[in-house]
Amino acid sequence: MNQVKYLIVGVSLLFLLFGCAPQQPQEVHLQGATMGTSYNVKFAPSENVDPEDIHRQIDAALIRVNALMSTYDPNSELSKLNQHRSAEPFALSPETVAVLREAVRLHQVSDGALDITIGPVVNLWGFGPTQRPDVVPSDALIAETLATTGIDKIVLADNSIIKNEPNLYIDLSTIAKGYGVDVIAELLIAAGITEYLVEIGGEMRVAGNKMSGQPWRIAIEKPVSTERAVQSVIEIGNNAIATSGDYRNYYEQDGVRYSHLINPITGKPIQHNLVSVSVIHPSAMTADGLATALIVMGTEQAKAVAELNNIAVILISKSGNEFIQWTSSTFDQRVNVVTPHQIGN
């Protein structure tokens, strides 16, 4: 399972800030490895809940997600689909169908900025399983590769998929990590746990309060690669949060900076000044996909799409040496921004 690695979008770290509080019994804290990263789960102890049993259930659930959706496991359901060259229907599990349907919906919402078939182009630029290219891909090679991509080349049914392009390659890395968070959250709810924190590689979903009675407080990292600093501290209620950024995962060649974030329409790394996007949504899967889509768009288009679709989002753009923060009207209505005075309480 540790060999399963998903595309890392530069979120970097979403981490908790704990204020001063009286001594409390310790929360249950379960940890493990999954999807090439780690997971953390926290909730209050209860006589009706066996933490060891919950831990086993979490590991089994995440193993199941990887067995279905990993592109690094050649025997996963998704890998077998990618190896399938026929136009005949390919049978899929209900879980994979559900994730694919959400990816298709977000493709439409984002005007094509989220495209789960763009993996071969990502590989051209050296941000997939392959190594960094010796030379920058030519326009001709990019166009040739783009011709084999496109969500319009798949047809989804209740329990199967048809690929109208035999070489179509699907990569769910922009959405599967958030899906894993949702799977664990629903597992906890089924066990009667209604106040919790679930985090996988920076994508997070919370409900209720900490044992101290305070809401879960989440810090969004300042989008700089030279240090770890806090941009904003927020309380998101019973929601998930996902962040996408391009300030850590990139390389430079001949004086040009190449981001790992590839525009599915141009087939080239993004070149705008939007450096970090954090989306708040009830579903971590949806937040995960939207964060990637919005940062690919750039500031102005991301603002328009967020307002049109009532997306709670915080955008951070860079202007010279300064960062400019913008929040959508839905963000302002649903999210509480914590002041430094509140953090100290």
C-alpha positions in Angstrom: 0.0 0.0 0.0 2.9 2.4 0.7 3.8 2.0 -3.0 0.6 3.6 -4.1 1.4 7.2 -4.9 -1.0 9.9 -6.0 -0.3 13.1 -7.9 0.5 15.7 -5.3 -0.9 19.1 -6.0 1.0 21.6 -3.8 -1.4 21.9 -1.0 1.2 21.5 1.3 0.0 21.3 4.8 -3.4 21.9 6.4 -2.8 21.6 10.1 -4.7 22.2 13.3 -4.2 25.0 15.8 -4.9 24.2 19.4 -5.8 27.0 21.7 -5.2 27.0 25.5 -7.7 24.8 27.3 -8.0 23.0 30.6 -6.5 19.5 30.8 -8.8 17.0 29.0 -8.8 13.3 28.5 -6.9 12.6 25.3 -8.7 12.2 22.1 -8.3 9.0 20.2 -5.7 9.6 17.5 -5.3 6.9 14.8 -2.6 7.1 12.1 -1.4 5.2 9.2 0.0 5.2 5.6 -2.1 5.3 2.5 -2.0 6.7 -1.1 1.7 7.6 -0.8 1.1 9.8 2.2 -0.4 9.5 5.7 -3.7 9.7 7.4 -4.8 11.0 10.8 -8.2 10.4 12.5 -9.2 12.0 15.8 -12.3 11.6 17.9 -13.4 11.5 21.5 -13.1 8.2 23.4 -16.3 6.3 24.0 -17.3 3.2 25.9 -19.3 2.1 22.8 -16.3 2.4 20.4 -13.3 0.2 20.2 -10.4 2.3 18.7 -8.5 -0.8 17.6 -11.6 -2.1 15.7 -12.1 1.3 14.1 -8.4 1.4 13.1 -8.7 -2.0 11.4 -11.9 -0.8 9.6 -10.1 2.3 8.4 -7.1 0.4 7.1 -9.4 -2.1 5.3 -11.4 0.7 3.8 -8.4 2.5 2.5 -6.9 -0.7 1.1 -10.2 -1.1 -0.8 -10.0 2.4 -2.2 -6.4 1.8 -3.4 -7.3 -1.6 -4.9 -10.0 0.1 -6.9 -8.5 3.5 -7.9 -4.7 3.4 -7.8 -2.8 3.9 -11.0 0.4 2.7 -9.4 -1.0 -0.8 -8.7 -1.1 -2.7 -12.0 -3.8 -5.0 -10.6 -6.2 -2.2 -9.4 -9.6 -1.9 -11.1 -8.6 1.5 -12.6 -5.3 0.1 -13.9 -7.1 -2.8 -15.6 -9.5 -0.3 -17.1 -6.6 1.7 -18.5 -5.1 -1.5 -19.9 -8.5 -2.3 -21.5 -8.2 -1.5 -25.3 -11.6 -2.7 -26.4 -14.7 -0.6 -27.1 -16.7 -3.3 -25.2 -18.1 -2.2 -21.8 -15.8 -2.7 -18.9 -17.4 -3.7 -15.6 -16.8 -1.4 -12.6 -17.5 -1.4 -8.9 -20.2 1.0 -7.6 -17.5 3.0 -5.8 -15.5 3.7 -8.9 -18.6 4.6 -10.9 -19.6 7.1 -8.2 -16.2 8.8 -8.3 -16.1 8.8 -12.0 -19.6 10.4 -12.1 -18.5 13.2 -9.8 -15.3 13.8 -11.9 -17.5 14.1 -15.0 -19.8 16.6 -13.2 -16.9 18.7 -12.0 -15.5 18.7 -15.5 -18.7 20.3 -16.6 -18.8 22.8 -13.7 -15.2 23.8 -14.3 -15.6 24.2 -18.1 -13.0 21.4 -18.6 -10.4 22.6 -16.1 -10.7 19.3 -14.3 -10.0 16.4 -16.6 -9.2 12.9 -15.2 -8.0 11.8 -18.7 -5.1 14.3 -18.8 -2.6 11.9 -17.2 -0.6 11.2 -20.4 0.0 14.9 -20.9 1.1 15.2 -17.2 3.5 12.4 -17.8 5.0 14.3 -20.8 6.0 17.0 -18.4 7.5 14.6 -15.9 4.9 15.0 -13.1 3.4 11.5 -13.3 5.0 8.1 -12.6 7.7 8.9 -15.3 10.8 11.0 -14.7 11.4 14.6 -15.6 11.8 14.9 -19.4 15.2 15.6 -20.8 13.7 18.3 -23.1 10.4 20.3 -22.9 7.7 18.5 -24.9 7.2 20.0 -28.4 3.8 21.5 -29.4 3.4 18.7 -31.9 3.9 16.0 -29.2 1.6 17.8 -26.8 -1.1 18.0 -29.5 -0.7 14.4 -30.4 -1.1 13.3 -26.8 -4.0 15.6 -26.2 -5.8 13.9 -29.0 -6.0 10.7 -26.9 -7.5 12.5 -23.9 -11.0 13.9 -23.1 -13.9 13.0 -20.9 -16.2 13.1 -23.9 -14.5 9.8 -24.9 -16.1 7.8 -22.1 -19.6 6.6 -21.6 -20.7 5.7 -18.0 -23.5 3.2 -17.2 -24.7 2.0 -13.8 -22.0 -0.6 -13.4 -19.7 -0.2 -16.4 -17.8 2.2 -18.7 -17.1 2.3 -22.4 -13.9 3.9 -23.7 -14.4 5.3 -27.2 -10.6 5.9 -27.4 -8.7 2.6 -26.9 -5.6 4.4 -25.4 -7.7 6.6 -23.0 -6.0 6.7 -19.6 -7.9 7.7 -16.5 -6.2 9.1 -13.4 -8.3 9.8 -10.4 -5.5 11.3 -8.3 -7.2 14.8 -8.3 -10.3 13.4 -6.5 -9.5 10.0 -5.0 -7.7 11.3 -1.9 -10.7 13.4 -1.0 -12.9 10.3 -1.6 -10.8 8.4 0.8 -11.5 11.1 3.5 -15.2 10.8 2.9 -15.1 7.0 3.1 -13.4 7.2 6.6 -15.8 10.0 7.7 -18.8 7.9 6.8 -17.3 4.9 8.5 -17.0 6.9 11.7 -20.6 8.1 11.4 -21.8 4.5 11.0 -20.0 3.6 14.2 -21.9 6.4 16.0 -19.0 8.9 16.1 -20.4 12.3 15.2 -17.5 14.6 16.3 -14.3 13.8 14.4 -11.4 15.0 12.3 -10.2 13.0 9.2 -7.2 14.0 7.2 -5.3 12.3 4.3 -2.3 14.2 3.0 -3.7 17.6 3.8 -7.3 17.0 2.7 -9.5 17.2 5.7 -13.1 16.7 6.9 -14.4 17.6 10.3 -17.6 17.5 12.3 -18.7 18.8 15.7 -16.1 20.0 18.2 -12.9 18.9 19.8 -13.1 17.5 23.3 -12.3 20.9 24.7 -15.6 22.1 23.2 -13.9 24.3 20.7 -14.6 24.0 17.0 -11.9 22.3 14.9 -9.6 25.1 13.8 -7.7 24.7 10.5 -4.7 26.8 9.3 -4.2 27.4 5.6 -0.5 27.6 4.8 1.0 30.7 3.3 1.9 29.8 -0.3 5.7 30.1 0.0 8.2 27.3 -0.6 10.9 28.7 1.7 9.1 28.3 5.0 6.0 27.0 6.8 3.8 29.9 7.8 0.1 30.5 8.4 -2.0 32.6 5.9 -5.4 32.2 7.6 -7.0 30.3 10.4 -10.6 29.2 9.9 -13.5 27.2 11.4 -15.4 25.4 8.7 -18.2 23.7 10.7 -19.3 20.2 9.5 -17.4 20.4 6.2 -14.3 19.3 4.3 -11.5 21.4 3.1 -9.0 20.8 0.3 -6.2 23.0 -0.9 -4.3 23.1 -4.2 -1.2 25.1 -4.9 1.8 25.2 -7.3 4.4 26.6 -4.9 6.1 23.3 -4.0 5.8 20.8 -6.9 7.6 22.3 -9.9 10.9 22.3 -11.6 13.0 24.9 -13.5 14.8 24.4 -16.8 16.7 26.9 -18.8 15.4 29.7 -16.5 11.7 28.7 -17.0 9.5 27.5 -14.1 7.2 24.5 -14.9 4.3 23.9 -12.5 2.9 20.4 -12.0 -0.5 21.8 -12.7 -1.3 21.2 -16.3 -4.1 23.0 -18.2 -6.1 20.2 -19.9 -7.1 22.5 -22.7 -3.6 23.7 -23.7 -1.7 20.7 -22.4 0.9 23.1 -20.8 1.7 24.1 -17.2 -0.3 27.0 -15.8 1.4 30.4 -16.1 -0.8 32.7 -14.0 -0.4 34.3 -10.6 -3.1 32.2 -8.7 -0.9 30.2 -6.3 -3.3 28.7 -3.8 -6.9 27.6 -3.7 -8.8 26.2 -0.7 -12.3 24.9 -1.1 -14.8 24.2 1.7 -17.6 21.7 0.9 -19.5 18.9 2.7 -17.7 16.4 0.5 -13.9 16.1 0.6 -14.0 14.4 -2.8 -15.8 17.4 -4.3 -13.6 19.9 -2.5 -10.5 18.0 -3.7 -11.6 18.2 -7.4 -12.8 21.8 -7.2 -9.5 23.0 -5.7 -7.5 21.6 -8.6 -10.0 22.9 -11.2 -10.1 26.4 -9.8 -6.3 26.8 -9.6 -5.9 25.7 -13.1 -8.4 28.4 -14.3 -6.6 31.4 -12.8 -7.9 34.1 -10.6 -10.6 35.8 -12.6 -12.2 32.7 -14.1 -12.0 31.0 -10.7 -13.8 33.9 -9.1 -16.6 33.8 -11.7 -17.1 30.0 -11.4 -17.0 30.1 -7.6 -19.7 32.8 -7.5 -21.8 31.2 -10.2 -21.8 27.8 -8.4 -21.9 29.0 -4.8 -18.5 27.5 -4.0 -17.0 28.4 -0.6 -13.4 29.2 -1.6 -10.4 31.3 -0.6 -8.0 32.3 -3.4 -4.5 33.5 -2.9 -2.8 35.3 -5.7 0.7 36.7 -5.9 1.4 40.3 -7.0 5.1 41.1 -6.8 6.2 40.1 -3.3 2.7 40.4 -1.8 -0.1 37.9 -1.5 -3.7 39.0 -2.3 -6.5 37.0 -0.6 -10.0 36.8 -2.0 -13.0 34.9 -0.5 -16.2 34.1 -2.3 -19.6 35.3 -0.9 -20.4 31.7 0.0 -17.2 31.4 2.0 -18.0 34.6 3.8 -21.4 33.3 4.8 -20.4 29.8 5.9 -16.8 30.0 7.3 -15.6 31.7 10.4 -12.1 33.4 10.1 -10.4 33.2 13.5 -8.6 36.3 14.7 -5.3 36.2 16.5 -7.1 37.1 19.8 -9.4 34.1 19.4 -6.5 31.7 18.7 -5.0 32.6 22.1 -8.2 31.8 24.0 
